[in-house]
């Protein structure tokens, strides 16, 4: 899992940088200086693709959530990769068409990009399910005696406030 996450993170970093280069070259070729979705694809691939996947790599290294929940972890990775690819891919497609002056008013663009966002949301849920299973498997309490999820705080409960 570590190798898969690190490789995926690297690939998204390369795609993010390449999409930034493509935006610059494509808009220059068409003498375009307006706003376009193509400009946002660069940051989406870097932030969602590279950064979040690298943070998942660090979480896997620290918590080994894939050992506690291998199936959920695998679903997380594939769902995340597909979600970033669909969301970013639609931004590149719509943005490239905007630069050329094509009509991009079709609701299909928003619909498909929306599906990408749904996949990203599902992947976040899967990630936290895997992380929680890892905590439970390692014996870390996720609830205090009263049932609230604050047992991991120092002192076993809510933060104390000093009276002044």
Buried (B, 14 or more C-beta within 10 A) or exposed (E): BEEBBBEBBBBBBEBBBBBBEBBEEBBEEEEBEEEBBBBBBBBBBBEBBBBBBBEBBEBBEEBBBBBBBEEBBBBBBBBBBBBBBBBBBBBBBBBBBBBEEEEBEEEEBEEBBBBBEBBBEBBBEBBEBBBBBBBEBEEEEEEBEEEEEBBEEEEEEEEEEEEE
